[in-house]
Amino acid sequence: MSNDDFPLSPDCWADAAAFYQAYLKAEDFLSRVPAKSRGVNVDRSLYDLTRHLYAQKSEPEALFRAKLGASETLAAVWLSKVRTLAEWFSAAQPVPVFQGLFVDDLRGLIKLSADPSRITQVASYLVERGIIVIYEPHIPGMKVDGAVFKLASGNPVIGMSLRYPRLDYFWFTLMHELSHVVLHGDLLSTPIIDDMDAENTDLIELQADKLATDSLIPRGEWRSCPAKYSLAERDVLDFAAKLGIAPQIVAGRLRREFRRHDLFSELVNRINIRETLFGSV
């Protein structure tokens, strides 16, 4: 196969040579992905991945900001699915023009967490602001929790893999990706993808972590949180009720800060996000 196998008309959306190079790169990616992870329709996966890589042709080597090692190929396939679903969503219904996202918008969104059943309203809340949310299940072996990028229309897309089905992980990942939209909108022509288990040293990741953390629980409130000193579930529940947020968010922050993943295990695993969103785990 050669460039001549892509006979595109002069007014086509794609440049034949660049599209062919994207195709070759997509073929290489897929050749390194386990067969069971390529999808039922391999040709469709190859096409979706080719279009995704072509969309990044201005920065072909900057597809990933995170260092994902062996999971990079899986992440490429997953991200291409997210892009395709976002384009289908945008084509199927009118999406408002994106006019910016602000810190107060994040603080308004987090109030939905107090009632776990309202998590199904998150995508609607954000699409009203021109932001498309795609829940695309993770591929086994892939170390990606979320991603954010902009479509050609300028609409941001948030991809969520739901790798961990815990409520605290869902909200931190979502707020982290939205923090990129608030802080780093000019960088989103290239996808930013995130592994929340990784140690962040990149400045933009540290900035997004900080805004996400402060949006979930304001700094002033956190300083006086009784549960920091007692590690008592009752204090977690009371503090969350005071702020009007899910107690799992408070418990998750304590687990991260104390590096104690044995804390509040029953509480943080009480709600399964995949079950809430899809009716299955």
ZIQUICOR-V356775 format. One record per residue. N is the residue number from 1. RES is the residue in one small letter. SS is DSSP state (hx for helix, st for strand, lp for the rest). PHI is phi in whole degrees, -180 to 180 (* if undefined). NEAR is the number of other ideal C-beta (glycine too) atoms within 8 Angstrom. Layout:
N;RES;SS;PHI;NEAR
N;RES;SS;PHI;NEAR
This chain:
1;m;lp;*;3
2;s;lp;-139;5
3;n;hx;-57;7
4;d;hx;-66;5
5;d;hx;-79;7
6;f;lp;-119;10
7;p;lp;-77;6
8;l;lp;-95;8
9;s;lp;-71;5
10;p;lp;-58;3
11;d;lp;-98;3
12;c;lp;-69;6
13;w;lp;-68;2
14;a;lp;-111;9
15;d;lp;-90;7
16;a;hx;-57;10
17;a;hx;-64;7
18;a;hx;-67;10
19;f;hx;-67;13
20;y;hx;-65;12
21;q;hx;-64;10
22;a;hx;-65;13
23;y;hx;-62;12
24;l;hx;-62;8
25;k;hx;-67;10
26;a;hx;-64;14
27;e;hx;-59;9
28;d;hx;-65;8
29;f;hx;-57;13
30;l;hx;-65;14
31;s;hx;-64;6
32;r;lp;-100;6
33;v;lp;-99;11
34;p;lp;-54;6
35;a;hx;-53;5
36;k;hx;-69;4
37;s;hx;-99;11
38;r;lp;-87;10
39;g;lp;96;9
40;v;lp;-67;2
41;n;lp;-106;6
42;v;hx;-66;8
43;d;hx;-62;6
44;r;hx;-65;8
45;s;hx;-62;14
46;l;hx;-65;12
47;y;hx;-65;8
48;d;hx;-61;12
49;l;hx;-67;14
50;t;hx;-60;12
51;r;hx;-64;12
52;h;hx;-64;14
53;l;hx;-66;16
54;y;hx;-62;11
55;a;hx;-63;8
56;q;lp;-100;12
57;k;hx;-62;11
58;s;hx;-72;5
59;e;hx;-137;9
60;p;lp;-61;10
61;e;lp;-96;4
62;a;lp;-109;8
63;l;lp;-62;11
64;f;lp;-122;10
65;r;lp;-92;10
66;a;lp;-82;11
67;k;lp;-92;5
68;l;lp;-103;12
69;g;hx;57;6
70;a;hx;-66;6
71;s;hx;-87;11
72;e;hx;-59;9
73;t;hx;-65;11
74;l;hx;-64;13
75;a;hx;-64;14
76;a;hx;-64;13
77;v;hx;-65;17
78;w;hx;-61;15
79;l;hx;-66;15
80;s;hx;-66;15
81;k;hx;-66;12
82;v;hx;-61;13
83;r;hx;-61;15
84;t;hx;-62;11
85;l;hx;-64;10
86;a;hx;-66;13
87;e;hx;-67;9
88;w;hx;-63;8
89;f;hx;-59;11
90;s;hx;-66;12
91;a;hx;-76;5
92;a;hx;-81;5
93;q;lp;-153;5
94;p;lp;-68;3
95;v;lp;-112;10
96;p;lp;-56;9
97;v;lp;-62;6
98;f;lp;-74;11
99;q;lp;-118;6
100;g;lp;108;5
101;l;lp;-132;11
102;f;lp;-129;7
103;v;hx;-56;8
104;d;hx;-62;6
105;d;hx;-65;10
106;l;hx;-65;15
107;r;hx;-69;9
108;g;hx;-72;7
109;l;hx;-63;12
110;i;hx;-64;13
111;k;hx;-65;9
112;l;hx;-66;11
113;s;hx;-70;13
114;a;hx;-61;9
115;d;lp;-113;6
116;p;hx;-55;9
117;s;hx;-68;6
118;r;hx;-80;10
119;i;hx;-62;13
120;t;hx;-70;8
121;q;hx;-93;8
122;v;hx;-59;12
123;a;hx;-62;10
124;s;hx;-67;7
125;y;hx;-56;10
126;l;hx;-80;13
127;v;hx;-67;12
128;e;lp;-63;7
129;r;lp;-103;11
130;g;lp;85;12
131;i;lp;-112;14
132;i;st;-96;15
133;v;st;-110;11
134;i;st;-121;12
135;y;st;-97;9
136;e;lp;-119;11
137;p;lp;-53;7
138;h;lp;-67;10
139;i;lp;-94;9
140;p;lp;-50;5
141;g;lp;94;9
142;m;lp;-89;12
143;k;lp;-102;11
144;v;lp;-136;18
145;d;lp;-106;12
146;g;st;-157;15
147;a;st;-152;14
148;v;st;-146;14
149;f;st;-161;12
150;k;st;-113;10
151;l;lp;-76;12
152;a;lp;-60;5
153;s;lp;-71;6
154;g;lp;94;8
155;n;lp;-78;13
156;p;st;-68;14
157;v;st;-123;16
158;i;st;-107;16
159;g;st;-103;15
160;m;st;-125;14
161;s;lp;-90;12
162;l;lp;54;12
163;r;lp;-57;9
164;y;lp;-109;6
165;p;lp;-87;10
166;r;lp;-84;12
167;l;hx;-64;15
168;d;hx;-64;14
169;y;hx;-69;14
170;f;hx;-58;13
171;w;hx;-69;15
172;f;hx;-68;14
173;t;hx;-62;13
174;l;hx;-60;12
175;m;hx;-68;15
176;h;hx;-64;14
177;e;hx;-66;17
178;l;hx;-66;16
179;s;hx;-64;15
180;h;hx;-62;14
181;v;hx;-63;14
182;v;hx;-65;13
183;l;hx;-96;10
184;h;lp;-129;12
185;g;hx;-56;10
186;d;hx;-77;4
187;l;hx;-102;9
188;l;lp;-88;14
189;s;lp;-68;7
190;t;lp;-106;11
191;p;lp;-61;12
192;i;st;-104;15
193;i;st;-120;14
194;d;st;-132;14
195;d;lp;-108;10
196;m;lp;-72;10
197;d;lp;-83;5
198;a;lp;-79;9
199;e;lp;-77;3
200;n;lp;-85;7
201;t;lp;-121;5
202;d;lp;-69;7
203;l;hx;-57;5
204;i;hx;-67;12
205;e;hx;-72;12
206;l;hx;-64;10
207;q;hx;-65;11
208;a;hx;-67;14
209;d;hx;-59;11
210;k;hx;-65;8
211;l;hx;-66;14
212;a;hx;-62;13
213;t;hx;-62;10
214;d;hx;-72;9
215;s;hx;-75;11
216;l;hx;-68;12
217;i;lp;-139;13
218;p;lp;-54;6
219;r;hx;-56;7
220;g;hx;-61;6
221;e;hx;-69;9
222;w;hx;-66;10
223;r;hx;-58;6
224;s;lp;-107;6
225;c;lp;-71;11
226;p;lp;-60;10
227;a;hx;-66;12
228;k;hx;-63;9
229;y;hx;-103;5
230;s;hx;-96;7
231;l;lp;52;9
232;a;lp;-100;8
233;e;hx;-62;8
234;r;hx;-60;6
235;d;hx;-68;12
236;v;hx;-62;15
237;l;hx;-64;9
238;d;hx;-67;9
239;f;hx;-66;13
240;a;hx;-63;13
241;a;hx;-64;8
242;k;hx;-61;6
243;l;hx;-86;9
244;g;lp;74;6
245;i;lp;-129;13
246;a;lp;-68;12
247;p;hx;-63;12
248;q;hx;-63;14
249;i;hx;-66;17
250;v;hx;-66;16
251;a;hx;-61;15
252;g;hx;-63;15
253;r;hx;-67;13
254;l;hx;-62;15
255;r;hx;-60;14
256;r;hx;-69;7
257;e;hx;-70;7
258;f;hx;-89;8
259;r;lp;51;6
260;r;lp;-126;7
261;h;lp;-81;6
262;d;lp;-87;4
263;l;lp;-73;10
264;f;lp;54;10
265;s;hx;-59;8
266;e;hx;-65;6
267;l;hx;-65;11
268;v;hx;-72;13
269;n;lp;-99;8
270;r;lp;-67;6
271;i;lp;-117;9
272;n;lp;-105;8
273;i;hx;-63;13
274;r;hx;-61;11
275;e;hx;-67;10
276;t;hx;-64;11
277;l;hx;-85;10
278;f;hx;-117;7
279;g;lp;79;4
280;s;lp;-152;5
281;v;lp;-100;5
